[in-house]
Amino acid sequence: MGGRGIDMSASVLRRRFAQIVGGLVAGAFLFCGASSVALAGPPVTSGLVLDLETTAGITMSGSVVTGWADQSGSGHNASASGTGSPTLAAHVFNGNSGLVFNGSTNVMTLAGQQLTSQQYTIFTVGFTNGTGTGYSEQLSNWSSSNMLTSVFIGDINTGTNYGMRFTDYLGGGAMSQSGVGDGAIVPHATSILAGVSGASSAQAYINGSLVYNDTSAIPTRNLGGTWFVGDQGSLNGEYWNGDIGAILVYNQALSTSQITQVQSYLASTYVPEETTPMLLTGLSALALCGLGTRRKKSPQ
């Protein structure tokens, strides 16, 4: 994967080892002849207007990704061309692929307007490579005419820790770009970010933990314009440097129980299990030979 230096930190080695073991587990099921089944998809579908997941809908042109189909049925497909196209890395997220964004040119454009309600919920699955300081966005509709009222979700690197930004109101400009959940995002480790804009409150979650709860609603956002994956809207900056496995957008504020359901689904699908259970699972797969199922993977 071009542009990545060799990182031998403990967290990277643990993640790489988990990915190798995950591949062995999948190989065990393949060897035993287990049938390939597709994931059921998000457990909460009410209000789901964008469902981008690397388990389905990836279009390749040679070695780059040119399309990422929205599985929600809303038609908000993502597309890219030329130097904007990310690449695809196999076995990044618990055996599933990841879209690799290089932090300088890679960005995908979404079709149509994602949100129509000021109450909304956004989930992302990804990891940052931990290079440089500043801001990086996974999803955004920022533009020069929508500078302070855009919707975006991503992280901020202060130079010592990583935090989350969910609009300029929560972790962004209104909070002096301090981010929320400082230190909860670890470079090279999979993080599930979730932001909720409610009628009278707003929340930010990192890996299922509530890291910020605001008892006031996020001020009215401009929901129009073009939406982008991998940078800060039309800024041509604040590019995501790392991998993305999934982006889910709901045109409503999900309840706490619904957030837990979606979080559990994303964690079980994209977050590597602990090494020991994975080893035991692999041994069990070889022993039982065919009694398990495996996920349907996107093109490798």
N, C-alpha and C positions, 0 to 999 in steps of 0.2 A: 504494500500500500504506500504509494509515493508520498514523500514529504514527512514520513514518520521516522524519528530517530529511534535508536535502540534504547528501550527503557527496561532496566532489570530490577526495578523496585519490587518489593514484596507483594504489593497489591496487584501489579501487572502479572507477576509470575503465578500468583494464585488464580487470577482470572484465566490466564492462558492454559494453566493445567486443568481447570474446570472445563474449559472448552474442549480440550483434547479428550478428557474422560467422557464428556457429553457425546462427542463423536463416536467413541467406542461403544457407548450405550446404544446410540442409534444404529451403529453397525451391527450390534448384537441382534437387534430386532430384525434388521434386514436379513442377516444370515439365517435367522430362524424362520423367515418367511412371513413375518407379521404383515398384515394388510396396512396400507397407507390410508389414513383418514384425515380429513380437514378439520381444523379447529371449529368449534361451534360459534366462535365469535364473542363479542362483548356480551355479558349477561344483562346489561341494561341497554335497551334499544330505543326507548322513548326519548325523543328529542335528539337522537344521534344524527348529526348532519355531516360529519366527516369521520371516516374510519380508514386511516392509512396504516397498514401493517405489512411488514416484510414477509409474512407468511403467505401472502397472495398479491396478485396484481402488479408484479414487477415486469416492466418491459425493458429489454436490453438492446443496445446497438453496439455490437462488438464487446468491449470491456466496460462500457459506461451505461448508466441508467438513464433512459430517456422518458420513462413513464412510470407512474405509481398510481394505480387505480383505486379510487374511493370505493370501499366496500359497504358504505352505508346506504347506497342506492340513490344518493343525492346528486351524483355526477360531478362532484368536486375533485376531479382527477388532477394530479400533479404532473407537470411536464418540464423537461429541461432539454437544452441542446448545446452543442459546442463545448466551450470551456466551463459552462455552467453545470454540466452533467456530473453528478456524483458517481462513485463507483460502488460496487457491491462486494462486501466481505462475508465469507461463509462462516457459520458457527460462531457468531459474535455474541448473540443474545440467547443463551441457554440452548444452543444448537441451531437457532434461527439466524438468518442473515441480518446484516446491518447495512444501511446506506452510509457510505463514507463521505463526509463533507470536509474539504481540504482547508477551510478557514480563510480562503482568499478569493475564490471565484465560484465555487459550487453553490447553486441556489435553484430551487424549483418553484414554478409558478402554479398557483391553484386556479382552477376554473370556477368562476362565479363567486358570489358573496356568501361567506360561511355563516354569518350570524345575522339575525334580524331582531333579536331580543337583547335587552340590557342585562338579562339574567342568563348566564352561560357558565359552562364548565369545560375546562381544557385539561387533557392528560397528555404527557409526552414520555416516551421511553428513550433513553440515550445515555451516552457518556461523553465527557469532554476529555481531550488529550492533555489539558493542563498546560498549554503554552501561552505565554504572554499574559498581560493584565487587561482588564476592561470588560466589555459586555459582549455576549454572544446570544443570538436568538435562534430558536428552533421554529417558531411560527410567528408571523407578524403581518399587519396591514399598514405599517408606518408609511407615511409619505410626507413630502415637504408641506403639504396643506393639512396634514393630520399629525403634526409633530407631538402634541401633548395630549391628544385624545385617541390615540391608536390603541389597539389590543395586541399584546405580544406576550410571549412566555420564553424564558431562557435563563441564563445564569450571569453572574458577575464575579470576576476574579479580582479581589482586592490586592493580590500579591502575596497574601498569606493564607486566605481561605476563600472558598467558593460559597456563594449564596444564590438565591433565586430572585428573579424579577418577574412579576406578573402585572403588566401595565405600568405606566409611570406612577400610578397611585400606590401600588403595593410593591415596595422594594426599589422603585425607580426614582424619577426626579422629585416627586413629592416627599420622598424619604431620603433626599440627598444622595441618591444612588447607593444606598447602603446595602441593599438586598435584604432578604429575610432568610432565616435558617442558616446563618453563617456557619460554615464548616460542615454542614450536613451533606453537601455534594463533594464527593471524592473523585479526583481525576482518575480515569481509566476504570472506574467502577460504575456499573449500571445504576442509574438513578431514574426513578419514576417521579416526575413532577406533576402536580395537580393544582390548578387554580380555580376558585369558585367565585363568581360574581353574583351575589344574591340581591334580593330586593332591599334589604336593610343591613347587610353585612358582607364581608369578603374573607375568604380563607386561602391559605397556601399550605400545601402538603408536600413533603419530600419523603419518598419511600413509605407512604402510608401514615407518617407522623405529622400531626398538625404543628407547623412551625410558626404560623402567624394567624391570628384571628382579629379582624377589624370589626368593630361593632357599628361601623357606618358603611354604607354602600359605596362602591366605586363610582365616581362621578360619570355622567353620561359619556359614552365613547362613540366615536364615529366608526360605524361598523362596515362602511362601504369601501370602495377602492379595491385594489388588487391585493390578494393575500399570497404570501411567500413562505416557503420552507427553507430554512438554512441561513437566513440573514435578516437584518432589520428592514424589512419591506423594500422600498425602492431607494433606500439610502446607499446601496452598494457598499455596505460596511457592516460591522458587527456580525461577521460571518461565523457560522458554527464550525468549530474545529473538533471533529469527533464523529461518532456514529449515531444514527437515529434508527430505532427499531419500530416505533409506532407513534402515531398522533391521533387522538380521539377528541372530537369537539361535539359538545352538546349545546343545543339552543335553549337551554334551561339550566337553572341551578339545581344540581343533584342534591338529594338528601344525604345525611351522614351514612345511612345504611347503603344507599346506592353507591356512594363513593367507595365504601369498603368493598362492595361486590366487584366494582371495576378494578380497583387496586389489586384485589386478590387474583383476578383474571390476568392482569398484565404481569404481576409478579410470577405467577405459575408458568406463564408462557415465555417470558423474556429474561427473567433474572436467574442466573445459574444457581443450582442448589449447592449446599455444602459438599465438599469433596468426598467425605466419608459416605454419606447417603448415596451419592452418585456412584461410588465404587460398588456399594452393596447392590444398588439397582442394576448395574452392569452385570455383576455376577449372577443375580437372580434372573436377568434376561437370558443369559447363556444357559442357565440351568433349566428354566421353565420352557425355553425354546418355543416362542410363538404365542404366548398367552398375553402379551402386552400389545399396545398400539403405539404408533409414533406419529409425530406431527407431519403434516404435509409441508414441505419446504418450498420456498420460492426458488427461482433458477439460481444455480450456483455458478 
